[in-house]
């Protein structure tokens, strides 16, 4: 019974660790520069999302039965720079000019 349950350990061991770093810089009286770095699946752990379900013929299974055949996203990085500059300060939420 334990041998039959072993392949499903792939589906139970999902590891997803994401990281986001954001830094604001003030530019002038009313300007702002934002620098952003994000990483998804930082540990680059293989997350199995599907197993081979093809059993084979009759009562004998093929060796690939219940082996992983589809994985989630690998590690990804994205970076961005965003600026905001105006002559007037930005309106506070709930207030209009």
HELIX and SHEET records of a PDB file:
HELIX    1   1 UNK A    2  UNK A    6  1                                   5    
HELIX    2   2 UNK A    9  UNK A   12  1                                   4    
SHEET    1   A 3 UNK A  19  UNK A  27  0                                        
SHEET    2   A 3 UNK A  31  UNK A  40 -1                                        
SHEET    3   A 3 UNK A  76  UNK A  84 -1                                        
SHEET    1   B 2 UNK A  48  UNK A  51  0                                        
SHEET    2   B 2 UNK A  68  UNK A  71 -1                                        
END                                                                             
